[in-house]
Amino acid sequence: MAGDFVKVGDVLRKFKSDKDKYISYEFQKYGYELARELGDLKNTSLYIKLAKETPRGLLEDARSFVKDAKNVKSRAKLFMWRLQQIKKSSK
């Protein structure tokens, strides 16, 4: 868990006070950005929860898989499927 922390300066540089006024922690920002990237803002709280409880490396692996995919109907579904596959293989 200690490897998942980000420097405070990095978070503050990316912080936009007009857009991020309800974001207090880095994992909330990451979850929001993930939801936005996947086009699933209605489930933002799910991605924030994942960002808080799931190792960042697993999330990044699934995220890069979705980025590289072509002709995807639902990026969110593909992300969740890939994350599940990664979790299974890491056990």
N, C-alpha and C positions, 0 to 999 in steps of 0.2 A: 504494500500500500504506500510505502514511503516514496517509491519511484513515480507515483502518479501526481506529485505536487509540482506546481508551476511557480516560478518566481513572481513575487508581488508586482514588481516593476513591469513584467511582461503583461500581466492582467490589466494594470492601470493604463498602459500605453494603448491597449485595444479597447478600453472602456469608453463608451460614448454616453455622456451624461443625459442627453436628450432621448436616446433610444433605450438605454440600459438602466433606467432608473429603478426598476424593480428587481434587478439582478444583484445579489450580494456576494455570491461565491463563483469561483471559476467554473465549477461543474455545471452551474446553471447556464452560464454563457455558452459552454460547450454543448450542452443539451439543446439549447435554443438554436444554435448554429447548425447542429446536426438535423434538427427537425426542418429548418428552413431549406437546407441543402437537399433533403429528401422530399421536399414538397408536402410535408405532413404537419403543418402548423397546428392543426386541431388536436394533435396528440403530443404537443410539446412537453407536457408533464411526464409522459412516458420516457421520452429521451433524456429529460433531466434526471429522472430516477435511474435510468441506465448509466448515465454519466457519473452519478454518485456511487453506485453500487458495483459496477462492472469495471474490471481493469481496463485502462485506457488503450492498451495494446490490442485487446480483442476488438474494441470498438473501431479503432483505426484500421485494423485488418478488414473488417466488414465494410467500413466506409470506402476504403480504396477499391475493394471488389466491386462495389456499386458504381463508383466513379468510372471504372474501366469497362463496365457493361454497356452494350449497345442495344438499341431497340427494346427498352424495358417499359412495360406497362405501368408497373408500380415500383418505384425505387424503394419505398418504405417496406413493402412486402419482401423484396429481394434482400434488403438489409437485414430484416429480422430473420429470414431463412438462413442467410450466411452467418449471422451471429450465433444462431443455434448450432449450426454445423461446426463452427470454430470451438464453441464451448464443449461440444461432445468430443471432439478430437483432442482437446487439451486435457481431458480427464484421464 
